[in-house]
Amino acid sequence: MKSIMSFVAVFLLFTIQATAQKEIPNVEVKNLDGTSLNMNQITQEKGVKILSFWATWCVPCINELDAINEVYEDWQDETNVELIAIATDDSRTKKRIKPLINGKGWEYKILLDDNQDLQRALNITTIPHVIVIKDGEIVFRHTGYFPGAENQLYDVVKKNSK
């Protein structure tokens, strides 16, 4: 019985990995001035991009973006990576985004997924959620944040920027 359960677990693991999404779906998001943008156009460019899904009410999300902000300029100089912070706030908390960004001084491209269409299309159920994209294809996903996780993220970025 134990060997059957082990086989089923391994089979499911490979099945899930085989069907894992490799590309960002063709979903509309908005920039801070309300202009609609297509995620395919944003992510199909050559190079490495980090998509960081966050919300104003998510303390770990803000901690992660603050930690990356401290080293982001170095990351860009060394790897030419671009971080796109995608706010998932709904209509009740959306008004907090601009004041928070202005107060933090984040230099990231900020996009709004206020209907959570992109979040649903990528099957993201928990934030913070980070996706690394290389040449339009998803190469890494991570959920949650702990101090030092930005170093692991940078290792992924460096590996994929070569």
C-alpha positions as CSV (number, residue, x, y, z in Angstrom):
1,M,0.0,0.0,0.0
2,K,2.8,2.3,0.9
3,S,4.5,1.9,-2.5
4,I,1.2,2.6,-4.3
5,M,0.8,5.8,-2.4
6,S,4.4,6.8,-3.2
7,F,3.8,6.1,-6.9
8,V,0.6,8.2,-6.9
9,A,2.4,11.0,-5.1
10,V,5.3,11.0,-7.7
11,F,2.8,10.7,-10.6
12,L,0.8,13.7,-9.3
13,L,4.0,15.7,-8.9
14,F,5.1,15.1,-12.4
15,T,1.6,15.7,-13.8
16,I,1.4,19.0,-12.0
17,Q,4.8,20.1,-13.2
18,A,4.0,19.0,-16.8
19,T,0.9,21.1,-16.8
20,A,2.4,24.1,-15.0
21,Q,1.8,27.3,-16.9
22,K,4.8,28.5,-18.8
23,E,3.6,31.8,-20.2
24,I,1.8,34.8,-18.9
25,P,-1.8,34.9,-20.1
26,N,-3.1,37.6,-22.4
27,V,-4.9,39.7,-19.7
28,E,-5.4,43.4,-19.4
29,V,-4.1,45.3,-16.4
30,K,-3.9,49.1,-15.8
31,N,-1.1,51.4,-15.0
32,L,-1.5,54.1,-12.2
33,D,-3.1,56.6,-14.5
34,G,-5.8,54.0,-15.5
35,T,-4.5,53.2,-19.0
36,S,-5.1,49.5,-20.0
37,L,-2.0,47.4,-20.8
38,N,-1.7,43.9,-22.2
39,M,0.5,41.6,-20.1
40,N,1.6,39.7,-23.2
41,Q,3.1,43.0,-24.6
42,I,4.8,43.7,-21.3
43,T,6.3,40.2,-20.8
44,Q,7.2,39.1,-24.3
45,E,10.2,41.4,-24.5
46,K,13.7,39.7,-24.2
47,G,15.3,39.6,-20.8
48,V,14.4,38.8,-17.3
49,K,11.4,40.4,-15.5
50,I,10.1,39.9,-12.0
51,L,6.4,40.1,-11.4
52,S,5.6,40.7,-7.8
53,F,2.0,40.4,-6.8
54,W,1.2,42.4,-3.7
55,A,-1.5,44.5,-1.9
56,T,-1.4,47.5,0.4
57,W,-2.8,45.5,3.3
58,C,-0.2,42.7,2.9
59,V,2.7,43.3,5.4
60,P,4.9,40.5,4.0
61,C,4.4,41.9,0.5
62,I,5.5,45.4,1.5
63,N,8.5,43.9,3.5
64,E,9.6,42.0,0.4
65,L,9.3,45.1,-1.9
66,D,11.1,47.2,0.6
67,A,13.9,44.6,0.9
68,I,14.3,44.4,-2.9
69,N,14.1,48.2,-3.2
70,E,17.3,48.5,-1.2
71,V,19.3,46.4,-3.7
72,Y,17.2,46.9,-6.9
73,E,19.5,49.5,-8.5
74,D,22.5,47.0,-8.1
75,W,20.3,44.2,-9.6
76,Q,19.5,46.3,-12.6
77,D,23.1,47.3,-13.1
78,E,24.3,43.7,-12.9
79,T,21.4,41.9,-14.7
80,N,19.2,44.5,-16.4
81,V,16.2,42.9,-14.6
82,E,12.9,44.8,-14.4
83,L,10.6,44.4,-11.5
84,I,6.9,45.0,-12.1
85,A,4.9,45.3,-8.9
86,I,1.3,44.2,-9.6
87,A,-1.1,45.5,-7.0
88,T,-4.1,43.2,-6.4
89,D,-6.0,45.7,-4.2
90,D,-9.8,45.8,-4.7
91,S,-12.0,48.9,-5.0
92,R,-12.0,49.4,-1.2
93,T,-8.2,49.6,-0.8
94,K,-7.1,50.7,-4.3
95,K,-7.0,54.4,-3.2
96,R,-4.1,53.5,-0.8
97,I,-1.7,52.4,-3.6
98,K,-0.4,55.8,-4.8
99,P,0.2,57.2,-1.3
100,L,2.0,54.0,-0.3
101,I,4.3,54.0,-3.3
102,N,5.0,57.7,-3.0
103,G,5.9,57.2,0.7
104,K,8.1,54.2,0.0
105,G,9.9,55.8,-3.0
106,W,9.7,52.5,-5.0
107,E,11.1,52.9,-8.5
108,Y,9.3,49.8,-9.8
109,K,6.8,49.8,-12.7
110,I,3.5,49.6,-10.8
111,L,0.4,47.9,-12.4
112,L,-3.1,47.3,-11.1
113,D,-4.9,44.0,-11.3
114,D,-8.0,45.5,-9.5
115,N,-10.4,42.8,-10.7
116,Q,-7.8,40.1,-10.0
117,D,-8.2,38.8,-13.5
118,L,-4.4,38.2,-13.9
119,Q,-4.2,36.7,-10.5
120,R,-6.9,34.2,-11.2
121,A,-5.5,33.4,-14.7
122,L,-2.2,32.5,-13.1
123,N,-3.9,30.6,-10.3
124,I,-2.4,32.8,-7.6
125,T,-4.2,32.2,-4.3
126,T,-1.7,33.7,-1.8
127,I,0.4,36.9,-1.8
128,P,3.2,37.8,-1.9
129,H,3.7,35.8,-5.0
130,V,6.7,36.3,-7.3
131,I,7.1,35.1,-10.8
132,V,10.4,35.4,-12.8
133,I,10.0,35.5,-16.5
134,K,12.8,35.1,-19.1
135,D,12.1,36.0,-22.7
136,G,8.4,35.7,-22.1
137,E,8.4,32.3,-20.3
138,I,7.9,31.6,-16.6
139,V,11.1,30.2,-15.2
140,F,10.4,30.5,-11.4
141,R,7.5,31.0,-9.0
142,H,7.6,31.6,-5.2
143,T,4.9,32.4,-2.6
144,G,5.5,34.1,0.7
145,Y,8.3,36.2,2.1
146,F,10.9,35.8,4.8
147,P,13.9,38.1,5.4
148,G,16.6,37.0,3.0
149,A,14.3,35.6,0.4
150,E,15.3,38.5,-1.9
151,N,18.8,36.9,-2.0
152,Q,17.4,33.6,-3.3
153,L,15.3,35.6,-5.8
154,Y,18.4,37.4,-7.0
155,D,20.2,34.1,-7.5
156,V,17.4,33.0,-9.8
157,V,17.6,36.3,-11.7
158,K,21.4,36.0,-12.1
159,K,21.2,32.5,-13.3
160,N,18.6,33.4,-15.9
161,S,20.2,36.7,-17.1
162,K,23.2,35.0,-18.6
